[in-house]
Amino acid sequence: MDVSEQKETTKVSEHKVTVLCLPARAIRDEIGVDILSQILAHDSFEVKQTKVNISGVFELVEKINPDVICIVVVAPFVLSHIRYLCTQLRKKSSQKPMFIGLLGFSELPTEILDKLNSLGLNKIVFSISQVLENLQKLRSGNAVV
């Protein structure tokens, strides 16, 4: 690889994917967002986060215009609140990749997974490492979250 190819490769890899991390509802979700944000920032993602204030979240999405939205849920959770949040986010940013990190779960009953899948999420993951793996794929252009 000559010098011009290296410069071009560097320019491509300099693009930072902007990730908006949102807590689903509770303080424990906010803590999950804090942890995830630190890990993503360390891996060169541009991370924006917010506290639980549902009315301001939708304005923030429009203002930041993130590449991807990640909703963080730490066990246990209330499905109705997640349903409302996802539905409203999908209305405001229908084309944005959106996924949910269900931290503290190893699996969920099929009925609940089906309900979550019906919300227009691109991906449901169960660990911070799965969040990171999917965002790295998105950044490299190998997959949509």
PADO-993454 format. One line per field, with one value per atom (N, C-alpha, C): atom name; x, y, z; residue number from 0. Coordinates in Angstrom, 2 decimals. Layout:
<nodes>
atomo = [CA|...]
c1 = [X|...]
c2 = [Y|...]
c3 = [Z|...]
num = [NUM|...]
</nodes>
This chain:
<nodes>
atomo = [N|CA|C|N|CA|C|N|CA|C|N|CA|C|N|CA|C|N|CA|C|N|CA|C|N|CA|C|N|CA|C|N|CA|C|N|CA|C|N|CA|C|N|CA|C|N|CA|C|N|CA|C|N|CA|C|N|CA|C|N|CA|C|N|CA|C|N|CA|C|N|CA|C|N|CA|C|N|CA|C|N|CA|C|N|CA|C|N|CA|C|N|CA|C|N|CA|C|N|CA|C|N|CA|C|N|CA|C|N|CA|C|N|CA|C|N|CA|C|N|CA|C|N|CA|C|N|CA|C|N|CA|C|N|CA|C|N|CA|C|N|CA|C|N|CA|C|N|CA|C|N|CA|C|N|CA|C|N|CA|C|N|CA|C|N|CA|C|N|CA|C|N|CA|C|N|CA|C|N|CA|C|N|CA|C|N|CA|C|N|CA|C|N|CA|C|N|CA|C|N|CA|C|N|CA|C|N|CA|C|N|CA|C|N|CA|C|N|CA|C|N|CA|C|N|CA|C|N|CA|C|N|CA|C|N|CA|C|N|CA|C|N|CA|C|N|CA|C|N|CA|C|N|CA|C|N|CA|C|N|CA|C|N|CA|C|N|CA|C|N|CA|C|N|CA|C|N|CA|C|N|CA|C|N|CA|C|N|CA|C|N|CA|C|N|CA|C|N|CA|C|N|CA|C|N|CA|C|N|CA|C|N|CA|C|N|CA|C|N|CA|C|N|CA|C|N|CA|C|N|CA|C|N|CA|C|N|CA|C|N|CA|C|N|CA|C|N|CA|C|N|CA|C|N|CA|C|N|CA|C|N|CA|C|N|CA|C|N|CA|C|N|CA|C|N|CA|C|N|CA|C|N|CA|C|N|CA|C|N|CA|C|N|CA|C|N|CA|C|N|CA|C|N|CA|C|N|CA|C|N|CA|C|N|CA|C|N|CA|C|N|CA|C|N|CA|C|N|CA|C|N|CA|C|N|CA|C|N|CA|C|N|CA|C|N|CA|C|N|CA|C|N|CA|C|N|CA|C|N|CA|C|N|CA|C|N|CA|C|N|CA|C|N|CA|C|N|CA|C|N|CA|C|N|CA|C|N|CA|C|N|CA|C|N|CA|C|N|CA|C|N|CA|C|N|CA|C]
c1 = [0.85|0.00|0.90|0.69|1.52|0.94|1.63|1.26|-0.12|-0.48|-1.79|-2.92|-2.69|-3.70|-3.85|-2.75|-2.82|-3.59|-3.36|-4.08|-5.57|-5.94|-7.34|-7.98|-7.29|-7.79|-7.98|-7.05|-7.15|-8.36|-8.60|-9.76|-11.07|-11.17|-12.38|-12.58|-11.52|-11.67|-11.86|-11.61|-11.79|-13.27|-14.16|-15.58|-16.07|-16.57|-17.10|-18.60|-19.04|-20.46|-21.02|-22.06|-22.69|-23.78|-23.65|-24.60|-25.31|-26.63|-27.42|-27.87|-27.39|-27.75|-28.84|-29.94|-31.09|-31.44|-31.63|-32.13|-33.62|-34.08|-35.49|-36.38|-35.99|-36.88|-36.23|-35.63|-35.23|-33.78|-33.44|-32.08|-31.09|-31.45|-30.56|-30.27|-31.24|-31.02|-30.03|-30.12|-29.18|-27.75|-27.61|-26.29|-25.77|-26.64|-26.26|-25.81|-26.50|-26.12|-24.74|-24.49|-23.17|-22.05|-22.25|-21.23|-21.03|-22.13|-22.04|-21.38|-21.73|-21.16|-19.65|-19.17|-17.72|-17.02|-17.60|-17.00|-17.00|-18.11|-18.20|-17.24|-17.14|-16.22|-14.77|-14.46|-13.12|-12.81|-13.86|-13.69|-13.93|-13.79|-13.83|-15.20|-16.26|-17.58|-17.87|-18.63|-19.10|-20.40|-20.39|-21.53|-22.25|-23.56|-24.43|-25.36|-25.66|-26.57|-27.49|-28.55|-29.51|-30.03|-30.59|-31.22|-32.68|-33.39|-34.78|-35.63|-35.96|-36.86|-37.49|-38.55|-39.12|-39.50|-39.96|-40.40|-39.21|-38.06|-36.90|-36.15|-36.42|-35.70|-35.96|-37.19|-37.55|-36.92|-36.86|-36.18|-34.68|-34.13|-32.70|-32.34|-33.19|-32.95|-32.87|-33.79|-33.79|-32.55|-32.16|-31.03|-29.70|-29.50|-28.23|-28.12|-29.25|-29.27|-28.25|-28.41|-27.42|-27.48|-26.38|-26.36|-27.16|-27.21|-27.92|-28.43|-29.56|-30.14|-30.09|-29.58|-29.49|-30.26|-31.28|-32.06|-31.50|-31.17|-30.56|-31.58|-31.73|-32.66|-31.89|-31.96|-31.35|-32.49|-32.37|-33.44|-33.82|-35.07|-36.27|-36.76|-37.74|-38.24|-39.75|-40.31|-41.75|-41.95|-42.57|-42.72|-43.52|-44.54|-45.39|-44.61|-43.69|-42.90|-41.93|-41.32|-40.41|-41.19|-42.38|-43.23|-43.53|-43.89|-44.18|-42.94|-41.81|-40.57|-40.17|-40.19|-39.80|-40.76|-42.04|-43.04|-42.84|-42.64|-42.46|-41.13|-40.08|-38.79|-38.88|-39.57|-39.71|-40.48|-41.47|-42.22|-41.32|-40.43|-39.56|-38.36|-37.89|-36.67|-36.81|-37.70|-38.06|-36.93|-35.94|-34.87|-33.64|-33.58|-32.40|-32.37|-31.19|-31.08|-31.33|-32.12|-32.47|-32.44|-31.75|-31.75|-31.83|-32.06|-32.23|-31.24|-30.58|-29.68|-30.38|-30.75|-31.43|-30.37|-29.79|-28.66|-29.16|-28.53|-28.93|-29.86|-30.11|-30.94|-30.06|-30.34|-29.65|-30.57|-31.86|-32.87|-34.21|-35.16|-36.51|-37.50|-38.68|-39.71|-40.03|-40.37|-40.67|-41.76|-42.75|-43.86|-43.35|-42.44|-41.90|-40.98|-40.16|-39.30|-40.12|-41.23|-42.11|-42.67|-43.06|-43.58|-42.51|-41.30|-40.20|-39.86|-39.85|-39.56|-40.60|-41.83|-42.90|-42.77|-41.82|-41.67|-40.77|-40.27|-39.43|-37.97|-37.57|-36.16|-35.36|-34.14|-33.28|-32.59|-32.38|-31.64|-31.97|-32.02|-32.17|-30.94|-30.20|-28.99|-29.07|-28.24|-28.34|-27.09|-26.12|-24.92|-24.24|-23.38|-22.62|-21.69|-21.13|-20.24|-21.00|-22.26|-23.06|-23.39|-23.63|-23.85|-22.62|-21.46|-20.21|-19.94|-20.14|-19.92|-20.80|-22.07|-22.98|-22.64|-22.22|-21.84|-20.54|-19.62|-18.39|-18.71|-19.66|-20.09|-20.72|-21.53|-22.17|-21.10|-20.14|-19.08|-18.26|-18.00|-17.20|-18.01|-19.32|-20.18|-20.55|-20.26|-20.55|-21.98|-22.65|-24.01|-24.78|-26.06|-26.95|-27.30|-27.24|-27.46|-28.69]
c2 = [-1.18|0.00|1.24|2.13|3.33|4.41|5.55|6.61|7.17|7.36|7.92|6.98|5.66|4.68|4.70|4.85|4.91|6.14|7.29|8.51|8.33|7.73|7.50|6.57|5.51|4.58|5.29|6.15|6.91|7.83|8.50|9.39|8.63|7.47|6.67|6.24|5.82|5.32|6.45|7.72|8.84|9.17|8.73|9.02|8.39|9.22|8.71|8.52|7.37|7.09|7.75|8.55|9.21|8.31|7.97|7.08|7.88|7.89|8.50|7.38|7.40|6.39|6.94|6.24|6.68|5.65|6.08|5.15|4.93|3.72|3.43|4.14|4.11|4.72|5.02|4.04|4.13|4.61|4.93|5.33|4.23|2.97|1.86|1.87|2.31|2.42|3.55|4.65|5.76|5.31|4.49|3.96|3.08|2.28|1.47|2.33|3.46|4.40|4.99|5.34|5.90|4.91|3.67|2.63|2.41|2.22|1.98|3.18|4.38|5.58|5.64|5.29|5.30|4.27|3.11|2.05|2.45|3.02|3.43|4.58|5.53|6.66|6.16|5.17|4.59|3.91|3.43|2.76|3.73|5.02|6.08|6.32|6.05|6.46|7.83|8.63|9.89|9.58|9.77|9.35|10.56|10.55|11.54|10.75|11.32|10.62|11.63|11.11|11.95|11.22|11.97|11.38|11.09|10.51|10.16|11.43|11.94|13.07|12.88|12.14|11.67|12.81|13.92|15.01|15.64|15.72|16.31|15.38|14.10|13.11|13.31|13.57|13.66|14.90|16.00|17.20|16.94|16.21|15.89|15.05|14.11|13.26|14.14|15.09|15.97|16.87|17.36|18.27|17.57|16.40|15.67|14.97|14.46|13.68|12.54|11.62|10.54|9.54|8.80|7.73|6.53|6.34|5.21|5.59|5.02|5.25|3.93|3.99|2.80|3.06|2.27|2.35|1.32|1.77|0.89|0.55|-0.74|-1.24|-2.19|-1.93|-2.83|-3.52|-4.83|-5.63|-5.10|-5.18|-5.53|-4.33|-4.53|-3.42|-3.51|-2.37|-2.28|-2.17|-3.17|-3.24|-2.07|-1.62|-0.55|0.75|1.04|2.26|2.14|1.00|0.78|0.87|0.31|0.36|1.81|2.63|4.03|4.76|4.58|5.24|4.85|3.57|3.10|3.60|3.57|4.03|5.50|6.31|7.74|8.03|7.33|7.51|7.12|6.05|5.58|6.61|7.26|8.30|9.49|9.85|11.02|10.74|9.52|9.20|7.82|7.74|6.44|5.73|6.48|5.85|5.50|5.95|5.72|4.28|3.66|2.36|2.55|1.67|1.78|0.38|0.27|-1.02|-0.85|-1.96|-1.95|-2.92|-2.44|-3.29|-3.69|-4.94|-5.47|-6.07|-5.22|-5.62|-6.33|-7.44|-8.22|-9.38|-9.55|-10.65|-11.59|-12.87|-13.79|-14.19|-14.15|-14.43|-13.95|-13.87|-13.46|-14.45|-14.55|-15.40|-14.92|-15.84|-15.54|-14.48|-14.53|-13.57|-12.13|-11.93|-10.59|-10.18|-11.10|-10.80|-10.40|-11.09|-10.77|-9.35|-8.99|-7.65|-6.59|-6.87|-5.93|-5.82|-6.94|-6.93|-6.16|-6.13|-5.42|-3.90|-3.43|-1.98|-1.31|-2.04|-1.45|-1.35|-2.13|-2.14|-2.90|-2.42|-3.13|-4.31|-4.22|-5.28|-5.26|-6.44|-6.60|-7.35|-6.76|-7.40|-7.51|-8.39|-8.71|-8.39|-7.70|-7.37|-6.15|-5.52|-4.38|-4.83|-6.02|-6.50|-6.69|-7.12|-7.24|-5.87|-4.88|-3.51|-3.05|-3.20|-2.76|-3.48|-4.77|-5.57|-5.07|-4.81|-4.36|-2.95|-2.09|-0.74|-0.74|-1.62|-1.74|-2.22|-3.13|-3.59|-2.44|-1.66|-0.50|0.48|0.76|1.71|1.24|-0.06|-0.59|-0.78|-0.58|-0.71|-2.13|-3.06|-4.48|-4.87|-4.08|-4.46|-3.27|-3.36|-2.39|-3.00|-2.18|-2.65|-3.51]
c3 = [0.00|0.00|0.00|-0.97|-1.01|-0.08|0.00|0.94|0.65|-0.62|-0.97|-0.56|-0.72|-0.29|1.22|1.95|3.40|3.86|3.20|3.56|3.32|2.19|1.87|2.88|3.27|4.28|5.60|5.95|7.20|7.16|6.03|5.92|6.11|5.49|5.62|7.06|7.73|9.09|10.11|9.70|10.60|10.82|9.93|10.09|11.39|12.27|13.52|13.40|13.78|13.82|15.08|14.91|16.05|16.60|17.87|18.54|19.62|19.56|20.63|21.55|22.79|23.78|24.69|24.75|25.53|26.60|27.83|28.84|28.61|28.80|28.58|29.58|30.86|31.83|33.17|33.78|35.19|35.36|36.58|36.93|36.54|36.73|36.38|34.88|34.07|32.63|32.34|33.10|32.94|33.26|34.28|34.63|33.49|32.91|31.75|30.58|30.36|29.31|29.59|30.86|31.23|30.92|31.30|31.07|29.58|28.85|27.41|26.71|27.10|26.47|26.63|27.80|28.04|27.15|27.03|26.21|24.73|24.26|22.87|22.56|23.47|23.27|23.21|24.03|24.03|22.69|22.02|20.73|19.56|19.84|18.82|18.19|18.91|18.46|19.04|18.31|18.86|19.59|20.89|21.71|22.28|22.11|22.74|23.64|24.77|25.67|26.35|26.91|27.60|28.83|29.72|30.90|30.57|31.51|31.28|31.31|30.15|29.97|28.62|28.58|27.33|26.39|26.93|26.06|25.32|25.95|25.31|24.39|24.48|23.68|22.19|21.84|20.42|19.77|20.51|20.02|19.88|20.83|20.81|19.59|19.24|18.06|16.81|16.68|15.53|15.53|16.70|16.81|16.52|17.11|16.97|15.63|15.14|13.90|13.95|14.91|15.07|13.92|13.76|12.77|13.24|14.54|15.13|16.51|16.89|18.21|18.97|20.18|21.03|22.32|22.56|23.79|24.76|25.96|26.95|28.03|28.26|29.27|30.18|31.48|32.45|33.19|33.34|33.96|35.33|35.69|34.91|34.11|33.23|32.42|32.27|31.84|31.60|30.09|29.53|28.08|27.52|28.23|27.70|27.50|28.40|28.26|27.07|26.92|25.79|24.48|24.47|23.27|22.88|23.86|23.60|23.07|23.73|23.34|21.91|21.62|20.29|19.21|19.49|18.52|18.20|19.23|19.01|18.29|18.67|18.00|16.53|16.25|14.87|14.04|14.64|13.93|13.60|14.52|14.35|13.47|13.47|12.72|12.08|11.13|10.56|9.85|9.36|8.60|9.43|10.66|11.50|12.00|11.93|12.60|14.10|14.66|16.07|16.68|17.80|18.46|19.96|20.60|22.04|22.67|23.71|24.48|25.77|25.86|27.05|27.96|28.78|29.62|30.87|31.17|32.33|31.98|30.69|30.22|29.40|29.48|28.59|27.45|27.72|26.71|27.24|26.35|26.72|26.12|26.71|26.10|24.68|23.83|22.43|22.31|23.15|23.11|23.28|24.22|24.46|23.32|22.83|21.67|20.45|20.24|19.11|19.26|20.48|20.72|20.49|20.93|20.71|19.22|18.53|17.10|16.30|16.79|16.09|16.22|17.01|17.24|16.21|15.25|14.22|14.60|15.60|15.99|14.94|14.67|13.73|14.38|15.68|16.37|17.85|18.44|19.88|20.35|21.29|21.79|23.31|23.87|25.28|26.10|25.50|26.25|25.64|26.42|25.91|24.79|24.91|23.84|22.53|22.59|21.37|20.78|21.65|21.18|20.42|21.04|20.44|19.12|19.10|17.89|16.74|17.01|15.96|15.48|16.39|15.98|15.17|15.52|14.73|13.31|13.17|11.84|11.07|11.74|11.08|10.61|11.48|11.16|9.96|9.89|8.78|7.49|7.61|6.43|6.11|7.01|6.74|7.07|7.86|8.23|8.74|8.61|9.25|10.60|11.61|12.97|13.05]
num = [0|0|0|1|1|1|2|2|2|3|3|3|4|4|4|5|5|5|6|6|6|7|7|7|8|8|8|9|9|9|10|10|10|11|11|11|12|12|12|13|13|13|14|14|14|15|15|15|16|16|16|17|17|17|18|18|18|19|19|19|20|20|20|21|21|21|22|22|22|23|23|23|24|24|24|25|25|25|26|26|26|27|27|27|28|28|28|29|29|29|30|30|30|31|31|31|32|32|32|33|33|33|34|34|34|35|35|35|36|36|36|37|37|37|38|38|38|39|39|39|40|40|40|41|41|41|42|42|42|43|43|43|44|44|44|45|45|45|46|46|46|47|47|47|48|48|48|49|49|49|50|50|50|51|51|51|52|52|52|53|53|53|54|54|54|55|55|55|56|56|56|57|57|57|58|58|58|59|59|59|60|60|60|61|61|61|62|62|62|63|63|63|64|64|64|65|65|65|66|66|66|67|67|67|68|68|68|69|69|69|70|70|70|71|71|71|72|72|72|73|73|73|74|74|74|75|75|75|76|76|76|77|77|77|78|78|78|79|79|79|80|80|80|81|81|81|82|82|82|83|83|83|84|84|84|85|85|85|86|86|86|87|87|87|88|88|88|89|89|89|90|90|90|91|91|91|92|92|92|93|93|93|94|94|94|95|95|95|96|96|96|97|97|97|98|98|98|99|99|99|100|100|100|101|101|101|102|102|102|103|103|103|104|104|104|105|105|105|106|106|106|107|107|107|108|108|108|109|109|109|110|110|110|111|111|111|112|112|112|113|113|113|114|114|114|115|115|115|116|116|116|117|117|117|118|118|118|119|119|119|120|120|120|121|121|121|122|122|122|123|123|123|124|124|124|125|125|125|126|126|126|127|127|127|128|128|128|129|129|129|130|130|130|131|131|131|132|132|132|133|133|133|134|134|134|135|135|135|136|136|136|137|137|137|138|138|138|139|139|139|140|140|140|141|141|141|142|142|142|143|143|143|144|144|144]
</nodes>
